[in-house]
Amino acid sequence: MTSLHRLSLGILRPALFRSENVFSVPLRIWRLLASETGYRDRLESMVKKDKVVVFMKGTPDQPMCGFSNAVVQILRMHGVEGYAAYNVLEDQDLRQGVKDYSNWPTIPQVYFNGEFVGGCDILLQMHQNGDLVEEFKKLGIKSALLEAEKDTKQ
């Protein structure tokens, strides 16, 4: 792909696109935010903007690592929609900044109501032991797994 083609894709790509009820924030939005305030303030506003926020490698439609894919699949199984997803592969400052912000060395990172939950391993453990359903209840999100369980009992 030529640099002109890449540039044209960047210009033509919408500023904020929505796919499968998930917001993904492109690099130029992040850079715009980066130019206005310190990275810690930017990250704080990003994690508090939505009930569920994921910093991941790739996008929910196209995860670029197995751990990011696992987080997306767990959220899908619970029917979580409308969460913000930030692709850290688009910006190394964002990638390092979120690690510094959370004091957690790996990606993906998941936040609920502005609070750091953990990475793939923590989310998977919460899913397996049922804590994730309870956390979603606190957020006002009804897990699709509860509905599926109810249907199988009837």
C-alpha positions in Angstrom: 0.0 0.0 0.0 1.5 3.3 -1.0 1.9 6.2 1.5 -0.6 8.3 -0.5 -3.1 5.4 -0.3 -2.6 5.2 3.5 -3.0 9.0 3.8 -6.2 8.9 1.7 -7.6 6.2 3.9 -6.8 8.3 7.0 -8.5 11.3 5.6 -11.6 9.4 4.4 -12.0 7.4 7.5 -14.8 8.9 9.7 -13.7 10.6 12.9 -15.6 8.2 15.1 -17.1 5.1 13.7 -19.5 2.7 15.2 -19.5 -1.0 14.6 -21.6 -3.6 16.3 -22.6 -1.0 18.9 -19.0 -0.4 19.9 -17.2 2.9 19.6 -13.6 2.8 18.3 -11.6 6.0 18.5 -9.2 6.5 15.6 -5.7 7.9 16.1 -6.4 11.4 15.0 -9.0 11.8 17.7 -6.5 10.6 20.3 -3.9 13.1 18.9 -6.4 15.9 19.0 -7.1 15.1 22.7 -3.3 14.7 23.3 -2.6 18.2 22.1 -5.0 19.9 24.5 -4.1 18.5 27.9 -1.7 16.2 29.7 -1.9 12.5 29.0 -3.1 11.6 32.5 -6.0 14.0 32.2 -6.9 12.7 28.8 -6.7 9.1 29.9 -8.9 9.9 32.9 -11.5 11.4 30.7 -11.3 8.5 28.3 -11.8 5.8 31.0 -14.7 7.8 32.6 -16.5 8.6 29.3 -18.3 5.2 29.0 -19.4 2.5 31.5 -17.1 0.0 29.8 -13.8 1.0 28.2 -11.2 -1.3 26.6 -7.7 -0.4 25.6 -6.8 -3.2 23.1 -4.6 -4.2 20.2 -6.8 -3.8 17.2 -10.5 -3.1 17.2 -13.5 -5.2 18.4 -14.2 -6.1 14.7 -10.5 -7.0 14.1 -8.6 -7.8 17.3 -4.9 -8.0 16.7 -3.9 -10.3 19.5 -5.5 -13.3 21.2 -5.9 -11.6 24.6 -7.7 -8.6 23.1 -9.9 -11.1 21.1 -10.7 -13.0 24.4 -11.9 -9.7 26.0 -14.1 -8.9 23.1 -15.6 -12.4 23.1 -16.3 -12.2 26.8 -18.1 -8.9 26.4 -20.0 -10.3 23.5 -21.1 -13.4 25.4 -22.5 -11.1 28.1 -24.2 -8.9 25.4 -22.3 -5.8 26.4 -22.8 -3.1 23.7 -21.8 0.5 23.4 -18.4 0.3 25.0 -15.5 2.4 24.0 -12.5 0.6 22.5 -9.2 2.3 21.9 -6.6 0.7 19.5 -3.3 1.2 21.2 -1.4 0.0 18.1 -2.3 3.3 16.4 -0.3 5.3 18.9 2.7 4.3 21.0 2.1 7.2 23.3 -1.4 5.9 24.1 -0.1 2.4 24.5 2.6 3.4 27.0 0.4 6.1 28.6 -2.4 3.7 29.5 0.1 1.3 31.1 1.5 4.2 33.1 -2.0 5.4 34.1 -3.1 2.0 35.4 0.3 0.8 36.6 -0.5 -2.4 34.7 2.1 -3.6 32.2 0.0 -5.4 29.6 -2.7 -4.7 27.0 -5.7 -5.2 26.9 -6.9 -3.2 29.8 -10.6 -3.0 30.9 -12.3 -0.2 32.9 -15.8 -0.1 34.4 -17.1 3.3 35.4 -13.6 4.8 35.3 -12.2 2.1 37.5 -9.4 -0.2 36.3 -10.6 -3.8 36.4 -7.6 -5.6 34.9 -6.6 -7.4 31.8 -7.7 -10.5 29.9 -6.8 -12.8 32.7 -8.8 -10.9 35.4 -11.8 -10.5 33.1 -11.7 -14.2 32.2 -11.5 -15.2 35.9 -14.4 -12.9 36.8 -16.4 -14.4 33.9 -15.7 -18.0 35.1 -16.6 -17.3 38.8 -19.7 -15.2 38.1 -18.3 -12.0 39.4 -18.5 -10.3 36.0 -22.3 -10.7 36.0 -22.5 -8.9 39.4 -20.2 -6.1 38.1 -22.4 -5.6 35.1 -25.4 -5.4 37.4 -23.7 -2.5 39.2 -23.2 -0.8 35.9 -26.8 -1.3 34.9 -25.9 -3.8 32.3 -27.9 -7.0 32.3 -25.8 -9.9 31.2 -27.1 -11.9 28.2 -25.9 -15.0 30.0 -28.6 -14.5 32.7 -31.2 -14.5 30.0 -29.8 -17.6 28.4 -29.7 -19.4 31.8 -33.3 -18.4 32.5 -34.4 -19.7 29.1 -32.7 -23.1 29.7 -34.5 -23.5 33.1 -37.9 -23.0 31.6 
